Amino acid sequence: MFFCDDKNKLLEIAINEIENHGFHHAKVNDTLLGDHTEHVLCLYYTDDSRKDELAERNKQEYGVKYRYWKSDSDTLKGKYSKEFLDKLPEDERKHFTTQKKLIEFKDGKGKLILRQKSKEKQD
């Protein structure tokens, strides 16, 4: 995960990592919560085996805050650091800690055309 006030810099990092370093998925938040000033880039690979490589590339090329690896599965399950959650008002904290699921839409050939998160239904 990379953090920076400049959303465009994070988008450039994502594009570079996907096009030149074999990462397969990335996301950057569009809106900031409360008084937060930093956007976050989540860059995904099959596991955390490349986290040190990313840390080094960040030192050499990007120069933004970097906090190693978190799986998309953990994000969907609402797993966030205590440090992050403690900075949020209660209503925003609930948004992040509510488990979500992915809904995927594919075209007739099976190619993914849209992936969207939605909250799990509470029974």
C-alpha positions in Angstrom: 0.0 0.0 0.0 1.3 3.4 -1.0 0.1 6.7 0.5 0.4 10.2 -1.1 -1.4 13.5 -1.2 -1.0 13.5 -5.0 -3.5 11.0 -6.5 -2.0 11.3 -9.9 1.4 10.1 -8.6 -0.2 7.0 -7.2 -1.9 6.4 -10.6 1.5 6.7 -12.3 2.9 4.1 -9.8 0.1 1.7 -10.5 0.4 2.0 -14.2 4.2 1.5 -14.1 3.9 -1.5 -11.8 1.3 -3.2 -13.9 2.9 -2.4 -17.3 6.5 -3.0 -16.3 6.7 -5.2 -13.2 4.0 -7.9 -13.5 1.4 -6.7 -11.0 -2.1 -7.5 -12.1 -4.5 -5.3 -10.2 -4.5 -1.9 -8.5 -7.0 0.6 -7.0 -6.7 4.2 -5.7 -9.4 5.8 -3.6 -11.3 8.7 -5.4 -12.5 10.6 -2.3 -10.8 11.4 1.0 -12.5 10.8 4.3 -12.8 13.5 6.9 -9.7 15.5 7.3 -7.4 12.9 5.6 -5.2 14.4 2.9 -3.6 11.2 1.5 -4.9 8.9 -1.1 -4.0 5.2 -1.0 -2.9 2.9 -3.8 -3.5 -0.8 -3.2 -1.4 -2.8 -5.6 -2.1 -6.5 -5.9 -0.1 -9.7 -6.6 -0.9 -13.3 -5.8 0.8 -13.1 -2.4 3.1 -10.9 -0.4 6.3 -12.3 -1.9 7.2 -9.0 -3.7 6.7 -6.6 -0.8 10.4 -6.0 -0.2 11.0 -5.5 -3.9 8.2 -2.8 -3.9 9.7 -1.2 -0.7 13.1 -0.9 -2.5 11.6 0.4 -5.7 9.7 3.0 -3.7 12.9 4.1 -2.1 14.7 4.3 -5.4 12.0 5.7 -7.7 8.7 6.8 -6.0 9.5 8.3 -2.6 6.0 8.1 -1.2 4.8 6.4 2.1 4.8 2.7 1.7 3.3 0.2 4.2 3.9 -3.2 2.7 1.2 -5.6 1.7 -2.4 -6.3 2.5 -4.6 -8.8 0.6 -7.7 -7.7 -1.2 -9.4 -10.4 0.8 -8.6 -8.6 4.0 -9.9 -5.4 2.6 -13.2 -7.1 1.7 -13.4 -8.6 5.2 -13.0 -5.1 6.7 -9.6 -5.8 8.2 -7.8 -2.5 8.8 -5.1 -1.4 11.2 -6.1 -0.1 14.6 -4.1 3.1 13.8 -6.2 3.8 10.8 -9.5 2.9 12.4 -8.8 5.0 15.5 -8.5 8.1 13.4 -12.1 7.7 12.0 -15.4 8.8 13.4 -17.7 5.9 14.4 -19.9 6.1 11.2 -16.9 6.0 8.9 -15.3 3.1 10.9 -18.4 1.0 10.4 -18.1 1.6 6.6 -14.6 0.1 6.6 -15.2 -2.7 9.0 -18.4 -4.0 7.4 -17.6 -7.1 5.3 -18.1 -6.7 1.6 -18.3 -9.0 -1.3 -17.3 -8.7 -5.0 -19.8 -8.8 -7.8 -18.2 -9.5 -11.1 -19.7 -9.0 -14.6 -18.2 -10.8 -17.6 -18.9 -10.5 -21.3 -20.0 -13.4 -23.4 -16.4 -14.7 -23.8 -15.9 -14.7 -20.0 -13.7 -11.5 -20.0 -14.1 -9.5 -16.8 -15.8 -6.1 -17.7 -16.8 -4.8 -14.2 -15.9 -5.7 -10.6 -17.8 -3.9 -7.9 -17.8 -4.2 -4.1 -21.1 -4.4 -2.2 -21.8 -4.8 1.5 -22.7 -8.2 2.7 -26.4 -8.6 3.7 -26.8 -8.8 7.4 -29.2 -11.6 8.6 
